Amino acid sequence: MNAIHELDATIPAFMERFGDPGDEDAVLRREITEAGIALISRSGAEGLTFRRLASALDISTSVITRLFATRDELWIAIYYTTILRTQARIRKAYAESKGSPLAHLLAQMPVTPEAREDWHVYLANMQAATANPSFSREERDQVRIALRDLAELLVREHSFTQQAARKASRQCFTFLIGVSVQAMYDPRSWSRHKQTLFMRSQMEINGIPV
């Protein structure tokens, strides 16, 4: 599974420990950020407040502010949590499909309830990034990482040249982002099956292995 980067250096070290039963604060951070993802999915970015989170988790707001001093700090932790969840889906897809580029892409698209939750956060972060330079920089970094990882998969598993892999990766993510945004706003027209068929057809037209 060397073709896939499990964690990138841009993700803070404390995120790597999320879920570690030996680190109570790390577990609590993960619970808070997971609740934040669900809250944003239901109520949008404006619905993310310390008070609502505290109510959802049946804890005091002071517990949240001890771990996240500002809303921006909480927001970026929520964003990183969606990245970690997406990475987990990519690793699973890689193992199950033996390096299928199509499976790699579908793992990042809103084809499951969890992925749809993550996309609510991604869309909200894209909007926030237009007015927040640090969010904008983070958004660019994560897109760069996603492009890199698919290109690396094409080179290592499908014998693409570096140049051809970079071009194919850009093409795939153009399709991915366009279809995913449409699927978020019009899920009835863009089922998992429809998203899969579209991505497959565009990859085949462009000579990219599925």
Secondary structure, DSSP 8 states (H G I E B T S, - for coil): -TTS-SS-TTS-HHHHTTT-TT-HHHHHHHHHHHHHHHHHHHH-GGG--HHHHHHHHTS-HHHHHHH-SSHHHHHHHHHHHHHHHHHHHHHHHHHHHTS-HHHHHHTTSS-SHHHHHHHHHHHHHHHHHTT-HHHHHHHHHHHHHHHHHHHHHHHHHH---HHHHHHHHHHHHHHHHHHHHHHHH-TTTS-HHHHHHHHHHHHHHTT---
